[in-house]
Amino acid sequence: MANSPEMRASDSDRDRVAAILREHTAQGRITMEEFNERLEDLYKSKTYGELAKLTADLPDVDLRNRPAKTAKAIESKDGMHSGMKAAWGAWAMASGINWVIWLIVSLSADGGVYPWPMWVMGPWGVILLVSTIFGSNQPKKK
């Protein structure tokens, strides 16, 4: 059954038209200013006829048959996954902060202070090292 211009449009209909407008903006058919104006009118629209007016001067775009964008894992030059680099960075930052605190306490104390930061960085570092060596360097795919 064809939708008559007087029939009320749903939120998903408006979202579909918004996607079409974004696509035409990306392709350079309409400017950002026109896009913003049409988007404003889009969310004020209530019927299919009002939605159709927003795209009447644009060629048809079939959003269902668009080529899918391929997501590539972000890898550094050494091949390490960005998540693993972040984990090592967090370990280094936490270890550094703990050693600075230990140094300040050691300088202000009368006697020697036990090097407790090694108990923070040791187990965590071992787990990261094992994960780096034996784990997959690829992010989990959904």
Salt bridges, closest charged atoms under 4 A:
ASP11 OD1 - ARG14 NH2 3.04
ASP13 OD1 - ARG16 NH2 2.53
GLU23 OE1 - ARG66 NH1 2.24
GLU40 OE2 - LYS44 NZ 3.85
ASP57 OD2 - ARG38 NH2 2.86
ASP62 OD1 - ARG64 NE 3.76
